[in-house]
Amino acid sequence: MSEIVPSYILTIDEDELNILRENLLNDYAAPAKLMIDQIDYKIRLGYRGAYTRKFRKRSYIVHFKNANNIIGAHAIHLNAEYKDPSIMRNKLSLDFFQDLGVLAPDCKHINFFRNETFRGIYLQLESVDDLFLQKRNLPPGPIYYATNNDANFSFERDGRRKRSLLSGMQRANGLLSDDQYLIDLITVINNTHRKDFHYHIQNYINIEKYFNWLVGVVCTMNNDGFNHNYSLYRNSDNGLFEIMPWDYDATWGRKISGGIMDHKYVPIEGKPGNMLKDRLLEIPDFRKIYKEKLEEILETKYTVNYLEDKIAALHDLIRPYYLLDPYINDNIDIFDYEPEMILQFVRNRNLFLKANLKNLY
């Protein structure tokens, strides 16, 4: 196989593999070795995801014994992308966010072998942690993953008081004392009077980068991206939170199930119910910032002309391995149609958003 798509070779004892399978629904991690670029690393391997653990082709998290490896990581995620017939949407999305100036994990497709048997093409995702910050020369700071829809920046969810202000948030980096910064942010969002909100929120959120992120979520149309599928980083130099995308396979016109999602499903203001987004967009000055950013991207980077070569190149790169993937290769006709489907979604979504820019005045 071509080295353009690297091969990761897992070696795991069959008894350990059976124990891992018996612990499918928890976070058990089995000892194993992973060869990358002809070097063996000691690792622990676990399943990742929630409902995706029950799919035929499962996703994994790889924990390295130490970060002295070719990737320079404590851990990496190997996503099966099983319900995305293109297996491209996550990468297209994260690359798009990086184009928008949003912090987003690097990712690439890899060929995954287990005990010398090819198990399919996967997407390797960078973990968002302290090394993620170091690689980008960013100051240290706490990082939180939004693990469920409680992460809506509100005191409540579905009309019920949450057990904790941090419900739905899992700290992946930082100290227990850092939690107070996030508690303060959520309190300000919920308790600050409208006439004071414009001033106070800018002491907690990087406004420019927030609206870059919102443009990305709305364009890619991640319906779960507002109360879930994101992480937060607090820059310790300026004290401001930044929001980052995570798990963007259900995008570009496909649902989590893999079914088709109408290009008008998510409104230009985004899905309602995220308290931070909703309060920001109440402020005319902030709506103007968002509108101007969205207008620019709709003319430049969220266009067929800008995206079609990227999509075609990625499709051509992974197609030979798709044909060999034992879990998905019978869907090759759908896979070959996916680039045009994604581009048609971009055409339709672009026109829909342009027609609704008036709603942001």
N, C-alpha and C positions, 0 to 999 in steps of 0.2 A: 504494500500500500504506500501511496505517496506520503512523503514527510511533510507536505503542506498542511495536512491535518495530522497533528502528532498522535502517537499511540501511547496510551497509559495502560500498563499491564499489571493487573492485580494478581497477587499470589496469596491464597488464603486456604488454610486447612479445612477439609470438608466438614470435620466436626464443628469447627468454629462457624462455618457457614450455616450449618444446621441450627446452631444456637442462635445465630443472628435471625434466621427465618422464624424461629420460635418466639422471638422478641420483636416481631414485626411492628407492633403498635407502640413500642416504647423507644427510649433513646439509648438502648444498649449499643455499644460499639465494640466490635470484635478485633482482636489483633491480626495484623496482616502486613504484607509488604506491597509497595507500589513502585513500579519501575517507570521513571520518566527520563527520557533522553539517556538511556542506558545506565542510569543510576538507580539503585534500590534504596527506598526509604522505609523505615519502620513507621507504621501508621496504625490508627484504629479506625475502623470502617463502620458507619451506622447508616440506617435509612433516614431520609429527610422528607419533609412534607407532612400533610395531614391525610386527607382522603386519597392522595396519590400513592400512598404506600400499598394500596390494594390493587394497583394496576399491574398488568403483566410485566411491563418494563418499569422498574422502580428507580427512584432518584436516591443519591447517596450524599453523605457528608464524610469527608476525609479529614481526620485529625492527624497532623504530623507530630512525631515525637518531639521535634524542635523545629524552629523556623529556619535552620541552616539548610535550606534546600533550594533547588533551582527556581522555584516559584517565589521563595521568600515569604512564606505564609504559615500561620498557625494551622489554618484549615482552608479547604476549598469545597465547593459544592459541585456535584456532578448531576446535572438535571437531565432527566429523560426526555422532557418536552413531549410527553406521550400523546397528549390530547391536541397538540398543535400540529396539523398535518404538514405544515411547512418546516417545522422545527427551527424557524428563523425569527419568530416574532419577538422573543425575549432579547435576542442580540440586536435586532433592528431597533428595538425600543431603547435599550441602554446606550447604544451608539448614538441614537438621536438625542437623548438627554445630554450626553457629553457634548454634542454639537451645539446645544443650547446653553452651555456653560454651567450645567448642573453637575454636582458631584454624583457619580454613578460608578458602580463596580465594572471593572474590565471583564470581558468574557470572550471565550473562543470555543469552537467546536473541537472535540477530540474523539478519537476512536478508542473505545473501552474494551479491553480484554480481561477475562477472568479465568485464571488458570489456563492460559494460552488459547481460550476459545473466545472468538469475537462476539461481544454482547451488544454491539450497536454503537451508533454515533450519539454522543452526549454533548451538552453544553457545560463547559467548566466556568463557574462563576467565582469571582473573587469575594472573599469575606470582607465585610465592612467592620474593621476593628482597628486596633492601634497601629498595625502595620500598614493598613490602608491609608491612614493619615500620614505616616512617616514617608511612604512612597511619594506622596504629593506635597511633601514639605509643609504640612499643615500642623499647627500647634496641637498639643494633646487636648482631649476633651471627652466627655461622656458620649456614648452612642447608644441609642435605643432602637430596638426593632418593634414595629407595630405588629403584634401577633394575632390580633382579632379585631372585630369591629367596635370594641370598647375604646379603641384608640382614636376617638373622634374629637378630642380636645374639649369635651363637655363634662359637666358634672353628672349627666344622665345619658342613658341609652334606651331608646324606645319608651321614653316616659318614665323610666325607673332609675332611681338614684344608684350610681355605681358604688361598689363596695370600697373602692379606692380611687383617688384621682389618677393613679398610675395603672389602673386596670387596662389591660390590652397592650401595655408597654413592657418590654423586657430589656433590661440594661445589659448590653454586650461588652461595654468598655466603660471604665471609670469606677468611681467609688460610691458607696452608699450615700455619702453626704452630697453627691452630685444630684441626687434625686430631688433635692429641694429646688434646684433651678427649674426643673420641669414642672414641679408642683406650682411654683410661682408663675410660670408662663400660663398654665391652665387656669389658675385663679384670676390672673389679669384678663384673660380672654373672656371669662364668664362674669366677672364682677365689675369691670370698668364701664362707666357710663359712655354712651356713644360720643358725646362731645369731647371726651378725654382720650378715647381709644386710639385715635390717629396718632397722638403724641406718644402714649405709653407703649404701644405695641412695638414701636421701632427700637425700643431699648431691649427687646427680647428676640426679635425675628429679623433676619437679613431679608428685607422686603424685596430687593431686586432679584435675589436668587429664588425667593419663594415664588414669584410670578413667572420666572423662567421655568420652574418645576410645574406650575399649574398649566402653562402653555403645553408642556410635554404630555401631561396626563390627559388633557382635553383633546389634543391632536391624536394621540395613540388610542384614545378612548378606552382607558382601563377603568371599567365600572367599579372595580374593587380598590382602585388606587387612592381613594380619598380617606377612607377610614381603616385601611389595611394596606399591605404591599408597599410600605415605605419604611425608612429609617430616619432617625434624627441625630444630628451631631451638633454639639455646642462648642463653638470655637472659643477656647479659653483666653485668647488675646483680646477679642472684641466683645465677648460675652453673648454673642448672637447665635441662635439656632439656625441650622440649615436642614432642609428636608431632601431626602434622596429616594430614588425609585428602587423597587425590589419586586421580583416575580412578575414579569410583564409578558407572559406567554398568551394570556387572554386579552389580546389587543388587535389592532389593525383589522377589525371586522369579525373576529372570532370570539365566542364565549368560552368560559372555563371548560364547558363540555366539549368544545370543538365545533359547536354549531355556529351558524352565521348570526351576527348581531347587526341590526340595522344601523346605518351610519348616523342616524339622527337620535340614537338611543340616549346618549349623554348630552345634556344641553351645554351651551357655550359657557355658562357659569359653573359647570361641573355638577356632579351629583350632589343634591342637597343633603344636609345632615352633618357635615363637618363644621364644627363651631368656629374654628379658626378661619377657614375659607369664607364661610358665610358672613362673618363679622368684617373681614377685610373688604369684601366686595360691597358692603353697605356704604363704604367711604368713597365719595366721588373721586378723590385724588388717586386712590388705589385702583379703582375701576379704570381710570385713565391709563395708569401704568400698564395694567393688564391688557387693555385694549390695544395700546400702541405696540406692545411686545408681540401680541398675537397677530396683529396686522402685518408686522414685518416678517414673521415666520411664515405666514400664509403666502407671502410673495417670494420667499427665498428658499427656505429649507424644508417646508412641508408642501412640496410640489412633486409632480411626477418627474419633471426634468431633473430635479436634484436627487431623487431617490431611486430612479429606475436602474441606473448602472450599479448602484450599491446592491440592490436586491438581486439583479441578474448575476453579479459576480459571486455573491454568497450562495445562491442557488446552484450555480455551476460548480462551486468548490465542494459542496457537500453531497451532490447528487450521486457520485460513484459509491459513496459509503452508505447512503440511504438504500441503494439497491441491495446491499449486503446485510442490512440490519434485519435480524430475524423477526423482530417485533412489528416492523412497520413497512417492510418492502413491498407488501401486497397493495399498498396505497400509492404506488408510484404515479398513477395517472392524476390523482388528486394533487400530489406534490408538484407535478409539472405544471399544473394550472395555478398554483398558489401565487407565483409572482404577479400574474395578471389580476388575480382577485385582490391582492393587496393594493396594487396600483389603482384599480377601480375604486376601492374603498377610499384611497387618498383623494382621487378626483371628486368623489361625492362628498366626502367629509369636508374637504377644502371649500367647496361651493356652499355647503350648509353653514359652515362657520362664518364665511364672508357675508352671507345673507343675514346672519344674526348678530353681526357686530353692532348694529343699531341698538341692541338690547343692553349694551354696555355704556351707553351715554348717560 
